[in-house]
Amino acid sequence: MVKVNENYLKLEKNYLFINIAKKVNAYKEANPDADIIRMGIGDVTLPICKAAVDAMKKGADEMGVKETFKGYEDSGAGYDFLREAVSNYYKSFGADVPADDIRINDGAKADCGNIVDIFGDDNTILITDPAYPVYVDSNRMSGRNVIFADSNEENGFAAMPDDNVKADIIYLCSPNNPTGSAYTKDQLKAWVDHANKNGSVIIYDAAYEAFITEDDIPKSIYLIDGAKTCAIEMCSLSKTAGFTGMRCGYTVVPEELTAKASDGTVVSLKQLWNRREGSKFNGVSYPVQCAAAAVFTPEGQEQIKVNISYYQQNAKTIAAALDELGIKYTGGKNSPYIWLKCPNGMGSWEFFDLLLEKANVVGTPGAGFGKNGEGWFRLTSFGDKDRTKEAMERLKKILK
Ligand code: PLP
């Protein structure tokens, strides 16, 4: 008789955003006229830029012509033109990442989960709490021991390494989802040194690097000395260029990154990752890769910056309202997320209900991201400018 993976039975029954959607739908059913403003799920609202649309159309046209039609991509790692474009993008801010260490994927979420395939199930996993839920779930699905590093009000939601706590795999996300906090170069160097000293691997999620505005915040872990011997980096065009519905991102496993097998043999993690992908992934569609490459052209970069600034302006609108209300928050500066302390000592879900019912505004309860998220709440700046302003007026009205 079939046996199920019982690790799944120990997970939260639903993914966080499904629980939120259920609550919002129930409210909407009971209050069909409610004008709900959604600032919960981290999805973008602006369309993809013209350079990417034009390149995608051209790519689609090529698929309809015998001479330029493309079937399976040889390696599934991404076309050279895109891997080179990503490598040059890294170069533009001073990081040396060869195209051969980059694999193109259909978004960072899948690889955040897939990467664990190349590591043994007996590894201990350290995850900063609160965290993007995929890190915890994908490791619990394979029954791994997950421990947490506290990101909290005291450390500005930037957990730092503790020499007494040793883990084999460490997940870091900067700029962070959900807290919007971002590691400085010195803070990240401390993590890199800690990982190299202990033979740990850092899985670094840089999905929000495009939102960094401050010079001291690195856009990639590879700007830190020593990172290539301890870190895998994941990035995505979802928030950078509005690709949530297009699906394209990239993962870097450096040539220099190795681990030891139980018999002492030195193993290349890049080779394992290529092996895993060779068997389980057939690459991203050609027109989407054409669109992604266009994002990295000067024209594309200029166009996506316009959209990113739009969201950054929304973040300022949210921050100004919170300042006016005297509510503490992190994020907004190097991140599209604003992470606020629920007023009057309210719990996250309590504040969620209040905001939904009294202001018809939907946010994300911090408790859904881990224990340190309790009492905190995430708002996103990915909405419409006027609706964001309206939401903040409603917030001020109910909290003043
Ligand atoms: N990493 C973080 C921290 C995210 O917040 C998200 C999406 O919200 C992703 C990865 C996944 O992005 P995608 O799969 O759309 O590339």
Boltz pocket constraint, residues with backbone or C-beta under 6 A from the ligand:
constraints:
  - pocket:
      binder: B
      contacts: [[A, 42], [A, 106], [A, 107], [A, 108], [A, 109], [A, 110], [A, 112], [A, 132], [A, 173], [A, 175], [A, 177], [A, 205], [A, 207], [A, 235], [A, 236], [A, 237], [A, 238], [A, 243], [A, 244], [A, 248], [A, 249]]
      max_distance: 6.0
